[in-house]
Amino acid sequence: MDCDEMLALIHHYMDGGLSQWRHRAVTKHMQDCPPCAHEHHYNLSFKQVVSQKCTEEAPAGLRLRITAALDSLPTSEVPLDLSSGRDFLK
């Protein structure tokens, strides 16, 4: 795995959206590549700040527009399994 591939997968890695094999490959790459490990830690910190500071509920109209946009995407373009609900929009 190279750095570009790792960076393309970093958000899926953080969200637990990778197969076991890919998860191991990303973990191994970060152990061997300090710049990618730094990027991972930056993304974790960013995600933590956003979750702590962005606590307002999105307006209903915005949630509906996002849901409609996601529903209009071909299944192959939706990055995560969204079939379990739309809790991420609340």
BADORO-974694 format. One record per residue: x, z, y of N, C-alpha, C, O in turn. Coordinates in steps of 0.02 Angstrom, whole numbers, plus 32768, in hexadecimal, padded with zeros to 4 digits. Layout:
N
atom nu X&nw Z&nv Y&cau X&caw Z&cav Y&cu X&cw Z&cv Y&ou X&ow Z&ov Y
...
This chain:
90
atom nu 802B&nw 8000&nv 7FC5&cau 8000&caw 8000&cav 8000&cu 802D&cw 8000&cv 803E&ou 805D&ow 8026&ov 8041
atom nu 801C&nw 7FD5&nv 806E&cau 8042&caw 7FD4&cav 80AC&cu 801B&cw 7FF8&cv 80E3&ou 7FE2&ow 800D&ov 80D9
atom nu 803A&nw 8000&nv 811D&cau 801C&caw 8026&cav 8153&cu 7FDB&cw 8006&cv 816C&ou 7FAB&ow 802A&ov 817A
atom nu 7FD9&nw 7FC5&nv 8172&cau 7F9B&caw 7FA4&cav 8189&cu 7F61&cw 7FB1&cv 815B&ou 7F29&ow 7FBE&ov 8172
atom nu 7F6C&nw 7FAE&nv 8119&cau 7F37&caw 7FBB&cav 80E9&cu 7F21&cw 8003&cv 80ED&ou 7EE6&ow 8012&ov 80EB
atom nu 7F51&nw 8030&nv 80F3&cau 7F41&caw 8077&cav 80F8&cu 7F17&cw 8085&cv 8136&ou 7EE6&ow 80A9&ov 8133
atom nu 7F2B&nw 8068&nv 816F&cau 7F05&caw 8074&cav 81AC&cu 7EBF&cw 8056&cv 81A9&ou 7E91&ow 8071&ov 81C8
atom nu 7EB7&nw 8020&nv 8185&cau 7E75&caw 8002&cav 817D&cu 7E47&cw 802F&cv 8153&ou 7E0A&ow 802B&ov 8159
atom nu 7E64&nw 8059&nv 812A&cau 7E3E&caw 8084&cav 80FD&cu 7E38&cw 80CD&cv 8114&ou 7E15&ow 80F4&ov 80F4
atom nu 7E5A&nw 80DF&nv 814B&cau 7E60&caw 8125&cav 815D&cu 7E1D&cw 8147&cv 8168&ou 7E15&ow 8181&ov 8154
atom nu 7DED&nw 8126&nv 8187&cau 7DAC&caw 8146&cav 8194&cu 7D85&cw 814F&cv 8153&ou 7D62&ow 8181&ov 814B
atom nu 7D8A&nw 811F&nv 8126&cau 7D69&caw 8126&cav 80E5&cu 7D8A&cw 815F&cv 80BE&ou 7D68&ow 8184&ov 809B
atom nu 7DCB&nw 8165&nv 80C4&cau 7DF1&caw 819B&cav 80A4&cu 7DD8&cw 81DF&cv 80BD&ou 7DC9&ow 820B&ov 8095
atom nu 7DD2&nw 81E5&nv 80FF&cau 7DBE&caw 8225&cav 811C&cu 7D75&cw 8236&cv 810A&ou 7D64&ow 8271&ov 8105
atom nu 7D4C&nw 8204&nv 8101&cau 7D05&caw 8210&cav 80F1&cu 7CF7&cw 8213&cv 80A6&ou 7CBE&ow 821B&ov 8092
atom nu 7D2B&nw 820D&nv 807D&cau 7D22&caw 8210&cav 8035&cu 7D02&cw 81D1&cv 8018&ou 7CE1&ow 81D4&ov 7FE4
atom nu 7D0C&nw 8199&nv 8039&cau 7CEC&caw 815B&cav 8024&cu 7D18&cw 812C&cv 7FFB&ou 7D07&ow 80F1&ov 7FF5
atom nu 7D4F&nw 8145&nv 7FE1&cau 7D7C&caw 811A&cav 7FBA&cu 7D77&cw 812B&cv 7F70&ou 7D66&ow 8163&ov 7F5C
atom nu 7D87&nw 80FA&nv 7F47&cau 7D8D&caw 8108&cav 7F00&cu 7DC7&cw 8138&cv 7EF5&ou 7DF2&ow 8141&ov 7F21
atom nu 7DC7&nw 8157&nv 7EBC&cau 7DFD&caw 8187&cav 7EAC&cu 7E41&cw 8165&cv 7EB0&ou 7E71&ow 8182&ov 7EC9
atom nu 7E45&nw 8127&nv 7E97&cau 7E85&caw 8103&cav 7E97&cu 7E9C&cw 80F6&cv 7EDF&ou 7ED6&ow 8102&ov 7EEF
atom nu 7E6F&nw 80DE&nv 7F0A&cau 7E81&caw 80D0&cav 7F50&cu 7E92&cw 8110&cv 7F75&ou 7EC1&ow 8112&ov 7F9D
atom nu 7E6D&nw 8146&nv 7F67&cau 7E7B&caw 8186&cav 7F87&cu 7EC2&cw 819D&cv 7F77&ou 7EE6&ow 81B3&ov 7FA3
atom nu 7ED5&nw 8197&nv 7F38&cau 7F19&caw 81AA&cav 7F24&cu 7F4D&cw 817E&cv 7F46&ou 7F81&ow 8197&ov 7F5C
atom nu 7F3F&nw 813D&nv 7F4B&cau 7F6E&caw 810F&cav 7F6A&cu 7F78&cw 8120&cv 7FB4&ou 7FB0&ow 811E&ov 7FCD
atom nu 7F42&nw 8130&nv 7FD7&cau 7F47&caw 8142&cav 801E&cu 7F6D&cw 8184&cv 8025&ou 7F99&ow 818A&ov 8050
atom nu 7F5D&nw 81B5&nv 7FFB&cau 7F80&caw 81F5&cav 7FFD&cu 7FCA&cw 81EC&cv 7FF1&ou 7FF3&ow 8208&ov 8015
atom nu 7FDC&nw 81C5&nv 7FBF&cau 8023&caw 81B8&cav 7FB0&cu 8045&cw 8196&cv 7FEB&ou 807D&ow 81A8&ov 7FFE
atom nu 8023&nw 8164&nv 8009&cau 8041&caw 8141&cav 8042&cu 804F&cw 8172&cv 807B&ou 8084&ow 8170&ov 809A
atom nu 801F&nw 819E&nv 8089&cau 8029&caw 81CE&cav 80C0&cu 8061&cw 81FF&cv 80B1&ou 8083&ow 8216&ov 80DF
atom nu 806B&nw 8210&nv 8072&cau 80A2&caw 823D&cav 8060&cu 80E5&cw 821B&cv 806C&ou 8116&ow 823C&ov 807D
atom nu 80E7&nw 81DA&nv 8064&cau 8125&caw 81B4&cav 806B&cu 812F&cw 8196&cv 80B1&ou 8165&ow 817D&ov 80BF
atom nu 80FC&nw 8199&nv 80DC&cau 80FF&caw 8177&cav 811D&cu 80EA&cw 81A7&cv 8155&ou 80AF&ow 81AF&ov 8162
atom nu 811A&nw 81C7&nv 8175&cau 8109&caw 81F6&cav 81AB&cu 80DE&cw 81D9&cv 81E3&ou 80B1&ow 81FC&ov 81FB
atom nu 80E9&nw 819A&nv 81F9&cau 80BD&caw 8180&cav 822E&cu 8073&cw 817C&cv 8217&ou 8046&ow 818A&ov 823F
atom nu 8067&nw 8169&nv 81DA&cau 8022&caw 8166&cav 81C1&cu 8005&cw 81AC&cv 81B7&ou 7FCA&ow 81B7&ov 81C3
atom nu 802E&nw 81DB&nv 81A2&cau 8017&caw 8220&cav 819C&cu 8004&cw 823B&cv 81E1&ou 7FD2&ow 825E&ov 81E8
atom nu 802B&nw 822A&nv 8214&cau 801C&caw 823E&cav 8259&cu 7FD9&cw 8220&cv 826F&ou 7FB1&ow 8242&ov 828E
atom nu 7FCF&nw 81E0&nv 825F&cau 7F90&caw 81BE&cav 8271&cu 7F55&cw 81E1&cv 8250&ou 7F20&ow 81EA&ov 826E
atom nu 7F5E&nw 81F4&nv 8211&cau 7F29&caw 8218&cav 81ED&cu 7F19&cw 825A&cv 820F&ou 7EDF&ow 826B&ov 8219
atom nu 7F4C&nw 8280&nv 8221&cau 7F41&caw 82C0&cav 8242&cu 7F21&cw 82B6&cv 8286&ou 7EF7&ow 82DF&ov 829A
atom nu 7F34&nw 8282&nv 82AA&cau 7F14&caw 8272&cav 82EA&cu 7ECA&cw 8265&cv 82E0&ou 7EA0&ow 827F&ov 8305
atom nu 7EB9&nw 823C&nv 82AE&cau 7E73&caw 822C&cav 82A1&cu 7E4B&cw 826A&cv 828D&ou 7E12&ow 8272&ov 82A1
atom nu 7E69&nw 8296&nv 8265&cau 7E48&caw 82D4&cav 8253&cu 7E3A&cw 82FF&cv 8291&ou 7E04&ow 831B&ov 8298
atom nu 7E6C&nw 8304&nv 82BD&cau 7E64&caw 832B&cav 82FA&cu 7E2E&cw 830D&cv 8327&ou 7E05&ow 8331&ov 8343
atom nu 7E2E&nw 82CB&nv 832D&cau 7DFC&caw 82A9&cav 8356&cu 7DB6&cw 82B5&cv 833A&ou 7D88&ow 82C5&ov 8360
atom nu 7DAF&nw 82AF&nv 82F9&cau 7D6E&caw 82BA&cav 82D9&cu 7D56&cw 8301&cv 82E5&ou 7D1B&ow 830D&ov 82F0
atom nu 7D84&nw 8331&nv 82E1&cau 7D72&caw 8377&cav 82EC&cu 7D5B&cw 8383&cv 8334&ou 7D2A&ow 83A6&ov 8340
atom nu 7D7F&nw 8367&nv 8364&cau 7D6C&caw 836F&cav 83AA&cu 7D27&cw 8350&cv 83B7&ou 7CFD&ow 836E&ov 83D8
atom nu 7D1B&nw 8314&nv 839D&cau 7CDB&caw 82F4&cav 83A6&cu 7CA3&cw 831E&cv 8388&ou 7C6E&ow 8326&ov 83A6
atom nu 7CAE&nw 8338&nv 834C&cau 7C79&caw 8360&cav 832C&cu 7C6B&cw 83A1&cv 8352&ou 7C33&ow 83BA&ov 8351
atom nu 7C9D&nw 83BC&nv 8374&cau 7C93&caw 83FA&cav 8399&cu 7C75&cw 83ED&cv 83DE&ou 7C4D&ow 8416&ov 83F6
atom nu 7C88&nw 83B7&nv 83FE&cau 7C74&caw 83AA&cav 8443&cu 7C35&cw 837F&cv 844A&ou 7C12&ow 8385&ov 847C
atom nu 7C28&nw 8356&nv 8419&cau 7BEF&caw 8328&cav 841D&cu 7BB5&cw 8344&cv 83F5&ou 7BA8&ow 832E&ov 83BD
atom nu 7B93&nw 8374&nv 8413&cau 7B5E&caw 8396&cav 83EE&cu 7B18&cw 8381&cv 8405&ou 7AE6&ow 8397&ov 83E8
atom nu 7B14&nw 8357&nv 8438&cau 7AD2&caw 8341&cav 844F&cu 7AB4&cw 8310&cv 841E&ou 7AD7&ow 82E9&ov 83FE
atom nu 7A72&nw 8312&nv 8417&cau 7A4F&caw 82E4&cav 83EC&cu 7A49&cw 82A1&cv 8410&ou 7A38&ow 829E&ov 844B
atom nu 7A55&nw 826C&nv 83EB&cau 7A4E&caw 8229&cav 8408&cu 7A04&cw 821C&cv 8416&ou 79D9&ow 8231&ov 83F0
atom nu 79F6&nw 81F9&nv 844E&cau 79B0&caw 81E9&cav 845E&cu 7990&cw 81C0&cv 8426&ou 79B2&ow 8199&ov 8405
atom nu 794F&nw 81CA&nv 841C&cau 792B&caw 81A8&cav 83E6&cu 7933&cw 815C&cv 83EA&ou 793C&ow 813B&ov 83B7
atom nu 7930&nw 8140&nv 8427&cau 7937&caw 80F8&cav 842F&cu 797A&cw 80DF&cv 8417&ou 797F&ow 80AA&ov 83F8
atom nu 79AE&nw 8104&nv 8426&cau 79F2&caw 80F1&cav 8410&cu 79F7&cw 80F4&cv 83C4&ou 7A13&ow 80C7&ov 83A5
atom nu 79DB&nw 8129&nv 83A7&cau 79DD&caw 812E&cav 835E&cu 79B8&cw 80F4&cv 833D&ou 79CF&ow 80D9&ov 830B
atom nu 7980&nw 80E1&nv 835A&cau 795A&caw 80A8&cav 833E&cu 7981&cw 8067&cv 8344&ou 7981&ow 803F&ov 8316
atom nu 79A3&nw 805C&nv 837D&cau 79CA&caw 801F&cav 8386&cu 7A05&cw 801D&cv 8355&ou 7A15&ow 7FE8&ov 8339
atom nu 7A26&nw 8056&nv 834B&cau 7A5E&caw 8058&cav 831C&cu 7A45&cw 804B&cv 82D5&ou 7A64&ow 8024&ov 82B0
atom nu 7A0E&nw 806B&nv 82C2&cau 79F2&caw 8060&cav 8280&cu 79DF&cw 8017&cv 8275&ou 79ED&ow 7FFB&ov 8240
atom nu 79C0&nw 7FF8&nv 82A7&cau 79AD&caw 7FB2&cav 82A2&cu 79EA&cw 7F85&cv 829B&ou 79EA&ow 7F56&ov 8274
atom nu 7A1F&nw 7F95&nv 82C1&cau 7A5C&caw 7F6D&cav 82BE&cu 7A7C&cw 7F73&cv 8279&ou 7A93&ow 7F42&ov 825D
atom nu 7A7E&nw 7FB0&nv 825E&cau 7A9B&caw 7FBA&cav 821C&cu 7A71&cw 7F98&cv 81E6&ou 7A8C&ow 7F7B&ov 81B7
atom nu 7A30&nw 7F9C&nv 81ED&cau 7A04&caw 7F7C&cav 81BC&cu 7A0A&cw 7F31&cv 81BC&ou 79FD&ow 7F10&ov 818A
atom nu 7A1D&nw 7F14&nv 81F5&cau 7A23&caw 7ECB&cav 81FA&cu 7A65&cw 7EB0&cv 81DE&ou 7A6D&ow 7E74&ov 81D5
atom nu 7A95&nw 7EDD&nv 81D1&cau 7AD5&caw 7EC8&cav 81B5&cu 7ACE&cw 7EB5&cv 816C&ou 7AA9&ow 7ED5&ov 8147
atom nu 7AF2&nw 7E82&nv 8156&cau 7AF4&caw 7E75&cav 810E&cu 7B14&cw 7EB2&cv 80EC&ou 7B3F&ow 7ED2&ov 8109
atom nu 7AFF&nw 7EC1&nv 80B1&cau 7B18&caw 7EFC&cav 808C&cu 7B63&cw 7EFE&cv 8089&ou 7B81&ow 7F34&ov 808C
atom nu 7B84&nw 7EC5&nv 8083&cau 7BCD&caw 7EC3&cav 807E&cu 7BF0&cw 7ED9&cv 80BE&ou 7C2B&ow 7EEA&ov 80BB
atom nu 7BCD&nw 7EDA&nv 80F7&cau 7BEC&caw 7EEE&cav 8136&cu 7BE1&cw 7F37&cv 8147&ou 7C00&ow 7F50&ov 8176
atom nu 7BB6&nw 7F5A&nv 8122&cau 7BAB&caw 7FA0&cav 8130&cu 7BE3&cw 7FC6&cv 810E&ou 7BEA&ow 7FC4&ov 80D1
atom nu 7C0D&nw 7FEA&nv 8136&cau 7C49&caw 8009&cav 811A&cu 7C3D&cw 8043&cv 80EA&ou 7C67&ow 804E&ov 80BE
atom nu 7C08&nw 8067&nv 80F1&cau 7BFC&caw 80A1&cav 80C7&cu 7BB8&cw 809B&cv 80A6&ou 7B8E&ow 8072&ov 80BB
atom nu 7BAC&nw 80C2&nv 8073&cau 7B6B&caw 80C3&cav 8052&cu 7B3A&cw 80E7&cv 8080&ou 7B3B&ow 8125&ov 8084
atom nu 7B0E&nw 80C2&nv 80A0&cau 7ADE&caw 80E0&cav 80CF&cu 7A9A&cw 80EA&cv 80AF&ou 7A6B&ow 80FD&ov 80D1
atom nu 7A95&nw 80DD&nv 806F&cau 7A54&caw 80E1&cav 804D&cu 7A3A&cw 8128&cv 8047&ou 79FF&ow 8133&ov 8039
atom nu 7A66&nw 815A&nv 8051&cau 7A52&caw 819F&cav 8048&cu 7A2C&cw 81BB&cv 8084&ou 7A15&ow 81F4&ov 8082
atom nu 7A25&nw 8195&nv 80B8&cau 7A00&caw 81AC&cav 80F3&cu 7A25&cw 819C&cv 8132&ou 7A5B&ow 817F&ov 8132
atom nu 7A08&nw 81B0&nv 8167&cau 7A24&caw 81A2&cav 81A9&cu 7A36&cw 81E3&cv 81CE&ou 7A30&ow 81E6&ov 820B
atom nu 7A4A&nw 8215&nv 81A9&cau 7A5A&caw 8255&cav 81C7&cu 7A91&cw 8250&cv 81FB&ou 7A94&ow 8279&ov 8229
atom nu 7ABC&nw 821F&nv 81F5&cau 7AF4&caw 8218&cav 8223&cu 7ADB&cw 8205&cv 8269&ou 7B01&ow 8209&ov 8298
atom nu 7A9D&nw 81F0&nv 8270&cau 7A83&caw 81DD&cav 82B1&cu 7A61&cw 8217&cv 82D5&ou 7A4B&ow 820F&ov 830E
atom nu 7A5C&nw 824F&nv 82B6&cau 7A3A&caw 8289&cav 82D5&cu 7A6A&cw 82B0&cv 82FF&ou 7A57&ow 82E3&ov 831D
